[in-house]
């Protein structure tokens, strides 16, 4: 097996869209397939758990830098890295909550260097998590900001939906298609719904089992 070096699989998505569960499932599945893979947990979630609150505006940049540093460190010593979000999530939350887009340029530049970007669909029910989540009402605005930043920044992404094993299967399909394209010299794979950008469209596709 040809070994890749430090290829990052980055998961993005609004709160309560299954990023952490999927990241852990992907990590386990890729290990079982024989890959040397690291899992990088979300620094923002860690901050909220430790402090019992979401971060202030002046704390956003340090959290973004910590997330990026952890991903870079893991990439130096592993074939694959599954990142339970990147600095892009911190940048988007900073833009939404504090009207501060200053973190976006660096976040987009970093995201473009990652091999695979998986964007979580809004098809899972919102679940409360005290001290961490802001509310179901922020999911669609966050999703819209993420899609806009990715498209405007020229970052290819694949939308992942479904429940349980179905969600994992969709993610693995996207990951393997993208990594195989690297070996064959092809372009990065994109889910057709990433072009459409309509969450309602994705929900209809997923309901018909086509996602």
C-alpha positions in Angstrom: 0.0 0.0 0.0 1.3 3.4 -1.0 1.5 5.7 2.0 0.1 9.2 1.8 1.7 11.9 4.0 -0.3 14.1 6.2 -3.5 14.2 4.2 -6.2 16.0 6.2 -9.9 15.0 6.1 -11.7 18.0 7.6 -15.2 17.9 8.9 -17.3 21.1 9.0 -20.8 21.8 9.9 -23.2 23.7 12.2 -23.7 22.5 15.8 -25.5 19.2 16.4 -24.9 18.0 12.8 -22.9 14.9 13.9 -19.3 16.1 13.3 -17.8 14.5 16.4 -19.6 11.2 16.0 -18.7 11.0 12.4 -15.0 12.0 13.0 -14.6 9.2 15.5 -16.4 6.6 13.2 -14.2 7.7 10.3 -11.0 7.4 12.4 -12.0 3.9 13.5 -13.0 2.7 10.0 -9.8 4.1 8.3 -7.7 2.4 11.0 -9.4 -0.9 10.3 -8.6 -0.4 6.6 -4.9 -0.3 7.5 -4.3 3.5 7.4 -2.0 5.2 9.9 -4.6 7.9 10.9 -4.8 10.5 13.7 -8.0 12.0 15.1 -7.8 15.7 16.1 -10.6 16.7 18.4 -12.3 20.1 18.4 -10.5 22.8 20.4 -13.6 25.0 20.5 -15.6 22.2 22.1 -12.8 21.6 24.6 -12.8 25.3 25.5 -16.6 25.3 26.1 -16.4 22.2 28.2 -13.6 23.5 30.4 -15.1 27.0 30.8 -18.8 26.1 30.8 -19.4 28.9 28.2 -18.8 29.8 24.6 -15.8 32.0 23.9 -15.7 35.8 23.8 -14.7 37.7 20.7 -11.2 38.3 22.0 -10.7 34.5 22.5 -11.6 33.4 19.0 -8.2 33.8 17.3 -6.3 31.8 19.9 -8.8 28.9 19.6 -8.4 29.0 15.8 -4.6 28.9 16.1 -4.7 26.0 18.5 -7.0 24.0 16.2 -4.6 24.6 13.3 -1.5 23.7 15.3 -3.0 20.4 16.4 -3.9 19.4 12.9 -0.4 20.4 11.6 1.3 18.4 14.3 -0.8 15.3 13.6 -0.1 15.6 9.9 3.6 15.5 10.4 3.5 12.0 11.9 0.5 10.3 10.2 -0.6 9.2 6.8 -4.2 10.6 7.3 -5.7 13.1 9.8 -9.4 13.2 10.6 -10.0 16.7 12.0 -13.2 17.2 14.0 -13.5 20.7 12.5 -10.8 23.3 11.6 -10.2 27.0 12.1 -12.9 27.6 9.6 -15.6 26.8 12.2 -14.1 29.3 14.6 -13.9 31.9 11.8 -17.5 31.4 10.8 -18.8 31.6 14.4 -16.7 34.8 14.9 -18.3 36.3 11.8 -21.9 35.3 12.9 -21.7 36.1 16.6 -19.4 39.1 16.6 -19.7 40.4 13.1 -15.9 39.9 12.8 -14.8 38.3 9.5 -11.1 38.9 10.2 -10.3 35.2 10.8 -11.8 34.0 7.5 -8.8 34.7 5.1 -6.4 32.5 7.0 -9.1 29.9 7.7 -9.9 29.6 4.0 -6.3 29.4 3.0 -5.7 26.6 5.4 -8.9 24.8 4.3 -7.7 24.8 0.7 -4.6 22.9 1.8 -6.7 20.1 3.3 -7.2 17.1 1.0 -10.9 16.4 1.8 -13.6 18.8 3.2 -16.8 17.1 4.4 -19.7 19.4 5.1 -22.4 18.0 7.3 -26.0 18.2 6.0 -28.7 19.7 8.2 -30.7 16.4 8.4 -30.1 15.4 12.0 -32.3 16.7 14.9 -30.8 19.4 17.0 -29.8 18.2 20.5 -29.2 20.6 23.4 -25.8 20.6 25.1 -25.6 23.2 27.9 -22.7 25.6 27.8 -21.7 24.5 24.3 -24.6 25.0 21.8 -26.3 28.2 21.0 -29.6 26.8 19.7 -31.2 25.3 16.7 -31.8 28.7 15.2 -28.1 29.2 14.4 -27.7 26.1 12.3 -28.9 27.4 9.0 -27.1 30.8 9.3 -23.9 28.9 10.1 -24.4 26.5 7.2 -25.0 29.4 4.8 -21.8 31.2 6.0 -19.8 28.0 5.6 -21.0 27.4 2.1 -20.4 31.0 1.1 -16.8 31.0 2.5 -16.0 27.7 0.9 -17.4 28.6 -2.5 -16.0 32.1 -2.5 -12.6 30.7 -1.5 -12.6 28.0 -4.1 -12.6 25.2 -1.6 -14.1 22.0 -2.9 -16.4 20.2 -0.5 -18.7 17.2 -0.3 -22.0 17.2 1.6 -22.5 14.3 3.9 -25.9 13.3 5.1 -27.8 10.3 6.4 -28.1 8.6 9.8 -25.8 6.3 11.6 -24.0 3.8 9.3 -25.5 5.5 6.3 -23.8 8.8 7.2 -20.5 7.0 7.7 -20.8 5.2 4.3 -21.4 8.4 2.5 -18.4 10.0 4.2 -16.1 7.0 3.3 -17.3 7.1 -0.3 -16.3 10.8 -0.5 -13.0 10.2 1.2 -12.0 7.2 -0.9 -13.0 8.9 -4.1 -10.9 12.0 -3.3 -7.9 10.0 -2.2 -8.1 7.7 -5.2 -8.2 10.8 -7.4 -4.9 11.9 -5.9 -3.3 8.7 -7.0 -4.7 8.8 -10.5 -4.1 12.5 -11.0 -7.8 13.2 -11.3 -9.6 16.2 -9.8 -11.0 16.3 -6.3 -14.4 14.6 -6.0 -17.4 16.8 -5.2 -21.0 15.7 -4.2 -23.5 17.1 -6.7 -25.4 18.9 -3.9 -22.3 20.9 -3.1 -22.9 22.6 -6.5 -26.6 23.3 -5.7 -26.0 24.6 -2.2 -29.7 24.2 -1.3 -30.2 22.4 2.1 -33.8 21.7 1.2 -32.7 20.0 -2.0 -30.3 17.8 0.0 -33.1 16.9 2.5 -35.3 15.7 -0.4 -32.4 13.7 -1.9 -31.6 12.1 1.4 -35.3 11.2 2.0 -35.3 9.4 -1.3 -32.1 7.6 -0.4 -30.1 9.3 -3.1 -27.7 11.3 -0.8 
